[in-house]
Amino acid sequence: MAHDHAADGTDHWHAPLRHVRAAELSTATGQSSGMTRKEAVSGKSVGAEKVWMGEAHVAPGTASANHHHGDSETGIYVVSGRPVFVFARDGEEIRLTPEPGDYVFVPPWTPHREENPGDEEAVVVLARSSQEAIVVNLAPGSLTDL
């Protein structure tokens, strides 16, 4: 069976899969104080064109800076710990408290922060709709002041 090639001659039917080992994750990506992001699947790491994936670690008793992810949609899967996701709605800070196995969706441009009030590290897997991680850190303080 023959498969079509792209105009540039690329054979998309036989492009190789890429394996990124946990030890190969890079912290050379957008960061916010209070958390560590590790890049796994991206344009830099595997040549991805439409998706960015990685993970974030939030130490016990800490919080990230207020930030947003530009025009990227972000999907979050809670692996471990009890992270809290904070955003503003109608002049009030809203706190989402997912548990391991739960998912959170962050719309584009939405200011938010991650907190970890617990005594164990919180680890989440991140997927973004852009090729690279976009992290725009904002002023400290209440999200309702933004």
N, C-alpha and C positions, 0 to 999 in steps of 0.2 A: 504494500500500500504506500503510495507516495503522499508526502505532505508538502504543503506550500511553504515557500521561504518568504521572509519579509523582503521588501524592496531592496534592503541593503545586503541581502544574501544570508541573513541570520536564520538559522534553523531553530525556531522556537519549540519544536516538538522534541528536541534533544538537548535543550539547555540543561546544564547540570544543577542538581540540588546543592545547597550549601549547608554545611553543618557548622554552627557556632557553638563551641564548648563554653560552659559556664566560666572557666578560667580565662577565656578570651574576651569577656565583656569589657568594654572600655568606659572609663569615666570622662573621656574627652568629649563631653556633650553638654548641653545646657544644664546648668545647676541652679538651685535656689538654696539659701542657707537653711539649715535644719534637716536636710535630707540629702541622700546621694543617689543620683540617677546613673544607671549603667546601660549603655547602648549595646544591643545585640544584633538586630536586623536593621540595616539602614543603607543609604547610598554609599557611605564610606566603608561599611564592613562587608557587604555582599553585592553591592550594585543595585539595591532595590530602587525602584522608581516611584512607587506610590504608597509605600507603607514604612513606618518606623515602629520598631518594637524594642522594648527593654524592660528594665525593672527599676523600682525605687525602694530604698531602704530608709525608714524613718526611725531614729533611735528612740528608746523609751524617754518619756517626759520632754519631748521636743516638738517643735512645729516648723513647717517650712515658711519661707517668706510668702507674702501675698504675690500671686503671679497669674498669668494667663498663657495660653498656647496659640495666640494669633488666630489664623483662620483654620487651624487643625481641629478636627474632632478627636477626642481622646476616649478610648475605652480602657477601663481599669478592672483587673481581676485581683481580688484580695487572696493572697497565698497564705499569709500567717499574720498573727497579731490582731490588734483592734484599732486600725486607723480611723480617724474622723476627718471627713471632708466638709469644709466650711465655705459657704458662699452667701451672698446677700440677695434677699428678695423683699421688695416692698419696705425697704429701710430697716430690715431686721436680718441679723446673721442666722442662717439656717445650718444645722449640723446634721450630716448624714453619718450613721454609725453602722456600716456594713460589717459583716463577719466573714471569716475565711470561707471561700466558695462563692461569695457574692460578687456582683459586678456594679460598677458605677460608670455613668456616661457624663463627660464634661463637654458641653457645647463650645464651639469656637468663641473666642474673645471673652469668655466668662471668667472674671476674677475669682480666685479661690485660694485656699491653702489646705495643706494636709497637716494634721496634728496626730500625735501619739501620746495620749495621757496615760497609757498603760505602762507596765514594767517589763514588757518584752518587745523586741524590735518588731516593727510592722514591715512586711514585704509585700509589694504589689507588682503585678506584671502590667505594663503599659503598651497600648497599641495606638498609633496616631495615623491620621489620614494623609500625612505629609511624608515626604521622603526622609526628612531630617527632623530632629526634635526642635521645636520652637518653644523657648522659655523666655517670657518677658516678665522680669521681676518688677514689682510695684512698691509703692511706699509702704512702710510698716504702719500698723494700726488696724483699726476696724475696717472691714470690707465695706461697711455702710458709708464710710467717708470717701470712697473712691468715686 
